[in-house]
Each structure stands twice: as C-alpha cells, then as structure tokens.
Amino acid sequence: MCFLLRFQWHLFVALCSVIGFFLLIRIGFLLPLYTSSSVRANVRSSLERLSHEHGWLLSDIDLRQVSSTQIRFLYRPHLRGCDPSLCYVLMLSSHILQPCASGS
C-alpha cells in the first residue's frame, strides 16, 4: 500500500497515457468525420438511408473505419440474449452494402 501512495501520480499518468493512446488510434480511423464536413454529411445521409431501407436502428451501427469512399461498420441488433455482430462495408458513391472480408 505504501508503494501505491508514493507513486500514485506516476500510476495515474501512466494509466491516462494508455487510455489516450487507444483513443488516438480510434480517432485515427474516424478522422475524416472530424476533418471534412462533406464526408460527415455523406456518411450521415448514407447511414440514414441504409437504416431506413433495412429497418435498422442507428444505435445498432458501430462505425469502425471511415474514408471518403467507404464506411466499415459493425451491425449488432439489440436482441435478448447473445447479440451477434456482423461486419459490413458501405460504398458511399454507389450505396452498395457488402459483408467485410473474412480476414477483417
């Protein structure tokens, strides 16, 4: 316990650094959403259209990677019991929805 009291600030800074590192990685995959308003608007309209066509809730969609040409996301319907998650790629220009490659 004495060790924790002596180095509590060092442990706190190390923990914050680890959390910050993982958040930076996540932000890197979603960077076009933050930097380009046209990509942000295109992603929004494409996801709204997709959810309307398939009857999905937007809260069931978890964005994994965004670029100016495509969106990679997980669809996980909120069901009772085990919720299966399915990976999809949505092409923004043609609105074609494809399952992710098996290695992704």
Summary of the structure (lengths in Angstrom):
residues: 104
radius of gyration: 18.7
end to end distance: 43.6
largest distance: 61.5
contacts: 234
relative contact order: 0.11
helix: 51%
strand: 20%
